[in-house]
Amino acid sequence: MISLYHYLTLSAILFCIGIYGALTRRNAISILMSIEIMLNSVNINLIAFSRFITPAIVTGQVFTLFIIAIAAVEAAVVLGLIFAIYRSFDTVEIDKANLMKW
């Protein structure tokens, strides 16, 4: 039987993988994918707590839908920024694209 502990362990592993990817990658698309993995681990937490703690109330599912919508908007905006950086610098590596220099 799968319990809450199993879901929380899976979520913690996914979150750690996402943090590791976001902190160690130089490619902007890889960083975006790592952030999406972290958001999905939060979704697993919300659904698991909603199912095991308050199964009659659907607040976990509602918050998960909001997070999915926010993640979609975030991905669209960040991909637009990545395309703009690629047009300007011909690379998507974060270290090589210094937009703050004059």
Buried (B, 14 or more C-beta within 10 A) or exposed (E): EEEEEEBBEBBEEBBEBBBEBBEEBEBBEBBBBBBBBBBBBBBBBBBBBBEBEEEEEEEBBEBBEEBEEEBEEBBEEBEEEBEEBBEEEEBBEBEEBEEEEE
